[in-house]
Amino acid sequence: MLGYSRRRAAVTALAMVGLLVSGCDSDSPGGSAAPSASASPTPSPTPSPTPSELYFYPPVKGAALTYTNGGAVSGTMSITVTKVASGADGQTVTVKEVNDGSGTAVTVQRAFLTGPEGGLSIDAAAFAASAPGFTVKAAGDDVRIPPVAELEAGKSATGKTSVTFSGAGINARTEVTYTATGEGFEPVTVAAGSTEAYLVKLDVKFGTAIAGITQGTARFWFRPGFGLVKQETGVGGLTMTTELTSTTVPLA
């Protein structure tokens, strides 16, 4: 078994690996898998990347998507958009997420806000993996990714928040500092098809009293107006990939 310090370091690393792919708000016990999405085996023509708005998942109620995770965390993730609401602060997309890995399904509900200017805000608790037996609480500002227009102009966003983990013999607080920058449009091909996506790089530092400072990097390929197409994450010697395998909403 891992010693306490090694277990704490591993959880910190897995938190980064689970960044924005695992639970963010509240876990519901058990739960069946979300509805299967229709496969899109034939790549679609690459559309012109004109939209500036960044969404994590499509702002279409009833949309169903599936992703495949590989690396340190393997399995599938099924997404169903349950609500899309507009307000003065922007458009909120609420989803039901079912992570199924190693025969254990974890169901999570979480929400993402796209501001009027097109920037994406993500609850800070997304810095923790949604695993059975763990409770996650976050404090501080949401993680903010600037809109494409700002990223293309060379702007970035930096912030700091904190996350507390409890469960499996661990009760610790992690300070999280992040910087989000843009790396431009590029073609990307996944099982769901081919498209032009905007690459966002998220550099993160985790600080704990036990494990010290751990650094990691996540890269997200977002299709403006649609959402996540692909993700690659690396921290503490652990890596994970997430790729869109099917969607009921066209990538264009």
C-alpha positions as CSV (number, residue, x, y, z in Angstrom):
1,M,0.0,0.0,0.0
2,L,1.1,3.6,-0.5
3,G,2.3,5.5,2.5
4,Y,0.4,8.6,3.5
5,S,2.6,11.1,1.7
6,R,2.7,9.0,-1.4
7,R,-1.0,8.5,-1.4
8,R,-1.5,12.3,-0.9
9,A,0.8,13.0,-3.9
10,A,-1.1,10.4,-6.0
11,V,-4.4,12.0,-5.1
12,T,-3.0,15.4,-6.0
13,A,-1.9,14.1,-9.4
14,L,-5.2,12.4,-10.1
15,A,-7.0,15.6,-9.2
16,M,-5.1,17.2,-12.1
17,V,-5.8,14.2,-14.3
18,G,-9.4,14.5,-13.5
19,L,-9.4,18.2,-14.2
20,L,-12.6,19.2,-16.0
21,V,-13.4,15.6,-16.9
22,S,-14.5,14.4,-13.5
23,G,-17.1,15.6,-10.9
24,C,-17.7,19.2,-10.2
25,D,-20.9,19.7,-8.2
26,S,-22.7,16.7,-6.5
27,D,-22.4,13.0,-6.8
28,S,-25.6,10.9,-7.0
29,P,-25.3,7.3,-5.7
30,G,-25.0,4.5,-8.3
31,G,-27.0,5.4,-11.3
32,S,-27.4,3.9,-14.7
33,A,-25.4,4.9,-17.8
34,A,-26.6,7.9,-19.7
35,P,-28.3,7.3,-23.1
36,S,-25.9,6.2,-25.8
37,A,-25.1,8.8,-28.4
38,S,-25.2,8.1,-32.1
39,A,-21.8,7.3,-33.6
40,S,-20.3,9.5,-36.3
41,P,-17.7,7.3,-38.0
42,T,-17.3,9.4,-41.1
43,P,-15.2,12.6,-40.6
44,S,-17.1,15.8,-41.4
45,P,-15.7,18.6,-43.6
46,T,-13.6,21.0,-41.6
47,P,-15.7,24.2,-41.0
48,S,-14.5,27.7,-40.9
49,P,-13.6,28.5,-37.2
50,T,-15.5,31.8,-37.0
51,P,-17.3,31.6,-33.6
52,S,-15.6,33.1,-30.6
53,E,-17.7,31.6,-27.8
54,L,-16.2,28.7,-25.8
55,Y,-18.5,26.0,-24.3
56,F,-17.4,22.9,-22.5
57,Y,-20.4,21.0,-23.9
58,P,-22.9,21.9,-26.6
59,P,-25.6,24.4,-25.5
60,V,-28.3,22.1,-26.8
61,K,-30.7,20.5,-24.4
62,G,-30.9,16.7,-24.9
63,A,-27.5,16.5,-26.6
64,A,-25.8,13.3,-25.9
65,L,-22.0,12.7,-26.2
66,T,-19.6,10.0,-25.3
67,Y,-15.8,10.2,-24.6
68,T,-13.1,7.6,-24.2
69,N,-10.5,8.1,-21.5
70,G,-7.0,6.5,-21.7
71,G,-3.8,6.6,-19.7
72,A,-3.9,6.9,-15.9
73,V,-7.7,6.9,-15.9
74,S,-9.4,4.6,-18.5
75,G,-13.0,4.0,-19.3
76,T,-15.9,5.9,-20.9
77,M,-17.7,9.1,-20.1
78,S,-21.3,9.7,-21.2
79,I,-22.7,13.2,-21.2
80,T,-26.3,14.3,-21.5
81,V,-27.2,18.1,-21.6
82,T,-30.1,18.4,-19.1
83,K,-30.6,22.2,-19.1
84,V,-29.6,25.3,-21.0
85,A,-30.4,28.6,-19.3
86,S,-29.6,32.2,-20.4
87,G,-29.2,35.2,-18.1
88,A,-27.4,38.5,-17.6
89,D,-24.2,36.6,-16.7
90,G,-24.3,34.5,-19.8
91,Q,-25.5,31.0,-20.8
92,T,-25.3,28.1,-18.3
93,V,-25.1,24.5,-19.6
94,T,-26.0,21.8,-17.1
95,V,-25.1,18.2,-17.8
96,K,-25.4,14.7,-16.3
97,E,-22.1,12.9,-16.5
98,V,-21.6,9.2,-16.1
99,N,-18.0,8.1,-15.7
100,D,-17.6,4.3,-16.1
101,G,-14.2,2.9,-15.4
102,S,-13.1,-0.5,-14.0
103,G,-16.7,-1.5,-13.7
104,T,-17.6,1.3,-11.3
105,A,-20.0,4.0,-12.6
106,V,-20.0,7.5,-11.0
107,T,-22.8,9.9,-11.8
108,V,-22.2,13.7,-11.5
109,Q,-24.3,16.7,-12.3
110,R,-22.4,19.9,-13.1
111,A,-22.7,23.2,-14.8
112,F,-20.6,25.5,-17.1
113,L,-21.0,29.2,-17.7
114,T,-20.2,30.9,-21.0
115,G,-20.2,34.7,-20.4
116,P,-21.7,37.3,-22.8
117,E,-18.2,37.9,-24.2
118,G,-17.6,34.2,-24.9
119,G,-15.3,33.3,-22.1
120,L,-15.8,30.0,-20.2
121,S,-16.0,29.7,-16.4
122,I,-15.6,26.4,-14.6
123,D,-16.3,25.6,-11.0
124,A,-13.1,25.2,-9.1
125,A,-14.2,21.8,-7.7
126,A,-13.5,20.5,-11.2
127,F,-9.9,20.2,-10.0
128,A,-10.9,16.9,-8.3
129,A,-11.7,13.5,-9.6
130,S,-15.3,12.2,-9.0
131,A,-14.3,8.9,-7.4
132,P,-16.4,6.8,-5.0
133,G,-15.6,7.5,-1.3
134,F,-14.2,11.0,-1.8
135,T,-15.8,14.3,-0.8
136,V,-14.6,17.5,-2.6
137,K,-15.2,21.1,-1.7
138,A,-13.8,24.2,-3.4
139,A,-13.5,27.8,-2.4
140,G,-12.5,30.9,-4.4
141,D,-13.2,32.0,-7.9
142,D,-14.1,29.8,-10.8
143,V,-11.4,28.9,-13.3
144,R,-11.8,31.3,-16.2
145,I,-10.8,30.7,-19.8
146,P,-10.9,33.9,-22.0
147,P,-12.9,33.9,-25.2
148,V,-11.1,33.1,-28.4
149,A,-10.9,36.8,-29.4
150,E,-8.8,37.5,-26.3
151,L,-6.7,34.4,-26.6
152,E,-5.9,35.2,-30.2
153,A,-4.9,38.7,-29.1
154,G,-2.3,37.1,-26.7
155,K,-4.3,37.6,-23.5
156,S,-4.3,34.9,-20.8
157,A,-6.1,34.4,-17.5
158,T,-4.5,33.6,-14.1
159,G,-6.2,32.8,-10.9
160,K,-6.0,31.0,-7.6
161,T,-8.4,28.8,-5.7
162,S,-8.4,26.0,-3.2
163,V,-9.8,22.5,-3.0
164,T,-10.3,20.2,0.0
165,F,-10.2,16.4,-0.3
166,S,-11.6,14.0,2.2
167,G,-12.0,10.2,2.2
168,A,-9.9,7.1,2.0
169,G,-7.8,8.2,5.0
170,I,-7.0,11.6,3.5
171,N,-8.3,15.0,4.6
172,A,-6.2,17.8,3.1
173,R,-6.4,21.2,1.5
174,T,-4.8,21.9,-1.9
175,E,-4.0,25.4,-3.1
176,V,-4.4,25.7,-6.9
177,T,-2.9,28.3,-9.2
178,Y,-3.6,28.3,-12.9
179,T,-2.8,30.1,-16.1
180,A,-4.9,29.7,-19.2
181,T,-3.4,30.6,-22.6
182,G,-4.4,30.1,-26.2
183,E,-2.3,28.2,-28.8
184,G,-4.4,28.8,-31.9
185,F,-6.7,26.9,-34.2
186,E,-5.6,23.5,-35.6
187,P,-7.2,20.5,-37.3
188,V,-8.1,17.6,-34.9
189,T,-9.5,14.2,-35.7
190,V,-11.2,11.9,-33.2
191,A,-13.5,8.9,-33.6
192,A,-16.5,11.3,-33.8
193,G,-15.1,13.1,-36.8
194,S,-12.7,15.8,-37.9
195,T,-13.0,19.5,-37.2
196,E,-11.0,22.7,-36.6
197,A,-10.6,23.3,-32.9
198,Y,-9.0,26.0,-30.7
199,L,-6.2,24.7,-28.4
200,V,-6.3,26.0,-24.8
201,K,-3.3,25.3,-22.5
202,L,-3.9,25.3,-18.8
203,D,-0.8,25.3,-16.6
204,V,-1.5,24.4,-13.0
205,K,0.4,24.4,-9.7
206,F,-0.9,22.4,-6.7
207,G,0.4,23.4,-3.3
208,T,0.0,21.2,-0.2
209,A,1.7,21.2,3.2
210,I,2.6,17.5,2.7
211,A,3.5,17.1,-0.9
212,G,4.8,20.6,-1.6
213,I,4.4,22.0,-5.1
214,T,3.2,19.8,-8.0
215,Q,3.0,21.2,-11.5
216,G,0.9,19.9,-14.4
217,T,-0.4,20.9,-17.8
218,A,-3.7,20.2,-19.5
219,R,-4.5,20.9,-23.2
220,F,-8.0,21.2,-24.4
221,W,-9.2,21.2,-28.0
222,F,-12.4,23.2,-28.0
223,R,-14.6,23.6,-31.1
224,P,-16.0,27.1,-30.6
225,G,-19.8,27.0,-30.2
226,F,-19.6,23.2,-29.6
227,G,-17.2,22.3,-26.8
228,L,-14.6,19.7,-25.9
229,V,-13.3,17.5,-28.7
230,K,-10.1,16.3,-27.1
231,Q,-8.0,16.7,-23.9
232,E,-4.5,15.7,-22.9
233,T,-3.3,16.0,-19.3
234,G,0.0,15.4,-17.5
235,V,1.0,15.8,-13.9
236,G,3.3,14.0,-11.5
237,G,4.3,11.4,-14.0
238,L,0.7,10.5,-14.8
239,T,-1.0,11.2,-18.1
240,M,-4.5,10.9,-19.4
241,T,-6.3,11.5,-22.7
242,T,-9.9,12.1,-23.5
243,E,-11.4,12.0,-27.0
244,L,-14.9,12.5,-28.3
245,T,-16.2,9.2,-29.7
246,S,-19.8,10.1,-30.6
247,T,-22.2,13.0,-30.5
248,T,-25.8,13.8,-31.5
249,V,-24.8,17.4,-32.2
250,P,-22.7,18.0,-35.3
251,L,-19.2,19.2,-34.8
252,A,-19.6,21.9,-37.4
